[in-house]
């Protein structure tokens, strides 16, 4: 168990009384949904405070579960570095900004690091539904994806575009249909982006790929296995971590703080993740520290953001590491850029683990060969 010295500062995190985190919750959490058990098309409505015992099924690292979606800000490139800094002997793992789920799948597949329980959350309602359906209704999802993939792959370029826009504009019939449509659009849209307008409507154009893997059965089966018994939620990042306690581990991978006026991309939901939200996230990070919860955060190395986490003499471990970005509408803006990693604990690294991950990263990207410190971070443009 990881312990921290007593610190006088307590951040003003909103506390929600036990039993209120459910359908019909107060207005500030009205969009919060807790999913803990296999659901029908209309998910069973359960309380976030009554969670049954959940256990991972440890899988071999090679050939185990991995992300099944393209996701801007996804942590595939940084997973070895992040996992090297993850604490061992974790009771419950919380990931409030799930996105593509690279960190979760990596931990779930490592027998030495897999926690006993997991709580996964994303503010994107449709994305949370996708994970729930992959967990609970995989056979129906595979059948629906096959029905979407077959005519699309057999069509010519113009017909493919028509099929794509027809799916983009229509309203799904149920949860399985929602998940299938989401995966189809993710695999066939321009550059794998997920972006919505102010009305919350997906508005990414067609991608025109030669042979997109719309139906990736092995990857979806492995992901479904890893998600069994895992709690999936759709709510605010503060609320989802309310029950985190000493012995738990929280990984925070919020939308990137933009480094310039033109680099901002937070269109994953209709509400922007602005500087106010970044500060609120810092308050949560402090609160988790005060509660003795191990926390890791990844973000862009924006100067003001680095200053926020370096301030108050909290002794947070802060480091930068290079990461390759593959999703950007402009090719000249793809490539290697620094990401920030912050931990509120001294990472339990046998030095060999960190050096091994750094060595592995350097073989895949020359920019990764620069030295790393004791902890560092990544950020997500969710």
C-alpha positions, 0 to 999 in steps of 0.5 A, spaced: 500 500 500 502 507 498 502 512 503 503 519 503 505 524 509 499 528 512 498 534 508 494 540 510 491 542 504 484 539 502 481 541 495 474 543 495 471 537 491 464 536 491 462 530 495 456 526 493 452 522 499 452 515 498 446 512 494 445 518 490 449 516 484 444 513 480 438 514 475 434 520 478 441 523 481 441 531 482 442 535 476 450 536 477 450 529 475 444 527 471 448 524 466 451 520 470 450 512 469 453 506 472 454 500 469 456 494 473 452 488 470 450 485 464 445 489 461 439 488 456 438 493 451 436 498 456 441 497 461 440 495 468 440 502 473 444 500 479 448 505 484 455 507 484 456 505 491 454 498 491 459 494 486 460 487 486 466 483 487 470 484 480 476 481 478 480 481 472 482 475 468 490 475 467 492 475 460 499 474 457 502 481 454 503 478 447 496 477 444 492 479 449 487 485 449 488 491 446 484 497 443 479 496 438 478 503 436 482 509 433 483 514 438 486 521 438 490 522 444 490 514 445 496 511 449 499 506 445 506 509 444 506 510 451 504 504 454 510 501 456 513 508 459 506 508 463 506 501 465 513 501 468 510 507 473 504 503 475 504 501 482 503 494 484 498 490 488 492 495 486 485 494 489 481 498 484 483 501 478 480 507 476 480 511 469 475 517 468 478 518 461 477 512 458 478 513 450 481 508 447 483 504 453 490 502 452 492 503 459 487 499 462 488 493 457 495 493 458 494 493 466 489 487 465 494 483 461 499 484 466 499 478 471 504 482 476 500 489 475 492 487 474 488 490 479 483 486 483 477 491 480 476 496 475 472 502 474 472 505 467 469 512 465 468 516 459 464 523 458 462 520 451 455 517 452 456 513 446 463 511 447 461 508 454 455 504 451 460 501 446 464 498 451 458 496 455 456 492 449 463 489 447 462 486 454 455 484 454 453 483 447 459 481 443 455 476 439 450 481 437 455 486 436 459 482 431 453 480 427 451 487 426 458 489 424 458 484 419 452 487 416 455 493 416 462 491 413 460 486 408 456 491 403 461 497 404 467 493 403 464 490 396 462 497 394 466 502 390 468 509 392 462 513 391 457 508 394 462 507 400 461 514 401 454 514 400 453 508 405 458 512 410 454 518 410 447 514 411 450 511 417 453 518 420 446 521 419 441 516 422 439 515 429 441 508 432 435 503 434 438 500 441 445 500 444 448 494 440 446 498 434 449 504 437 456 500 438 456 498 431 455 504 428 460 507 432 465 502 431 463 503 423 464 510 423 471 510 427 474 505 422 471 509 416 471 516 417 477 521 416 483 519 420 479 515 425 477 522 429 471 523 433 469 530 433 462 533 435 459 539 433 455 544 438 449 540 438 453 533 440 452 531 432 458 527 429 461 531 423 467 527 421 467 526 413 468 520 410 476 517 410 476 513 403 481 507 406 482 501 401 480 496 406 478 498 413 478 493 419 471 494 420 469 487 423 476 485 427 473 479 431 479 477 434 481 484 437 473 485 440 473 478 443 480 479 447 477 486 449 470 483 451 474 478 455 478 483 459 472 487 460 468 482 464 466 484 471 469 491 470 464 497 472 463 502 466 460 509 467 458 515 463 459 521 468 464 526 471 471 525 472 470 527 480 464 523 481 467 517 478 473 517 483 468 519 489 469 512 492 477 511 491 481 510 497 488 508 499 490 502 496 487 504 489 490 507 483 487 512 479 490 514 472 487 521 469 488 522 461 484 528 460 483 532 453 490 535 451 491 542 454 493 546 447 500 548 446 497 554 442 491 557 439 491 552 433 492 546 437 486 545 441 482 539 439 477 537 445 471 535 441 469 529 443 463 531 447 459 537 446 462 540 452 469 543 451 474 541 456 477 548 458 482 551 462 477 551 468 476 543 467 484 542 467 484 546 474 478 542 477 482 536 475 488 539 479 484 539 485 482 532 484 489 530 484 490 534 490 484 531 493 486 524 491 493 525 494 490 527 501 486 521 501 492 516 500 490 514 493 496 513 488 494 517 482 498 518 475 496 524 470 498 525 463 497 531 459 501 536 454 507 540 457 503 547 457 508 551 461 502 554 466 500 547 467 507 544 469 507 550 474 500 548 477 503 541 478 510 544 481 507 549 485 505 548 493 511 544 494 507 537 494 513 533 491 509 531 485 514 527 480 514 530 474 517 528 467 516 529 460 517 524 455 517 524 447 511 521 444 509 520 437 502 523 434 499 519 428 492 522 428 492 530 426 488 533 420 494 536 417 500 531 416 505 536 418 503 536 425 503 529 426 510 526 429 513 526 436 512 531 441 513 531 448 508 529 453 507 530 461 507 525 466 505 527 473 505 522 479 503 523 487 508 517 489 515 515 487 513 510 482 515 502 484 520 501 479 525 496 479 530 500 475 530 495 470 523 495 468 523 503 466 530 502 463 527 496 459 521 500 457 525 506 455 530 501 451 523 498 447 521 505 446 527 507 443 527 501 438 521 503 435 522 511 435 529 514 435 526 520 439 524 516 444 532 515 446 532 521 450 533 519 458 527 519 462 526 521 469 523 517 475 516 519 473 512 522 467 506 523 463 502 523 457 496 527 455 489 526 451 486 530 446 479 527 448 
